[in-house]
């Protein structure tokens, strides 16, 4: 008579996804987002807008059409450390809330 067949546990591997939020090189917080504008420039390249939600860092880059957010982040870090990219700092504009006077 034979033994019962041994059950093997299936190894579940976690699928790694491309990150959507990156670390800001200016302030160090993890709040840097990269968005692509709908249009293309004269050379047929995509326009990537890089923004930090904490310090207000903002930059635009013209990248090839095949670039993903990770590729743009790598190029941005290279240019930021070299000092060859034009960066602006945008302050958050708070909306003015009208005061309630009590009258209807």
Residue pairs with C-beta under 8 A, 6 or more apart in sequence:
18 68
18 69
18 70
19 69
19 70
20 33
20 69
21 30
21 31
21 32
21 33
22 30
22 32
22 33
22 34
22 69
22 73
23 29
23 30
23 32
24 30
24 31
24 32
24 52
24 54
24 55
24 57
25 77
25 80
25 81
26 52
26 55
26 57
26 80
26 87
27 52
27 54
27 55
27 57
29 52
29 54
29 55
31 52
31 53
31 54
32 50
32 51
32 52
32 53
32 57
32 73
33 50
33 51
33 52
33 53
34 48
34 49
34 50
34 51
34 69
34 72
34 73
34 76
35 48
35 49
35 51
36 46
36 47
36 48
36 49
37 46
37 47
37 48
37 49
39 47
40 46
40 47
40 65
41 47
41 62
43 62
44 65
45 62
45 63
45 64
45 65
46 62
46 63
46 64
46 65
46 67
47 60
47 61
47 62
47 63
48 60
48 61
48 62
48 63
48 67
48 72
49 58
49 59
49 60
50 57
50 58
50 59
50 60
50 61
50 72
50 73
50 76
51 57
51 58
51 90
52 58
55 89
56 89
56 90
56 91
56 92
57 87
57 88
57 89
58 87
58 88
58 89
58 90
59 76
59 85
59 86
59 87
59 88
60 86
61 72
61 75
61 76
61 79
61 85
63 71
63 72
63 75
67 75
76 85
79 85
80 87
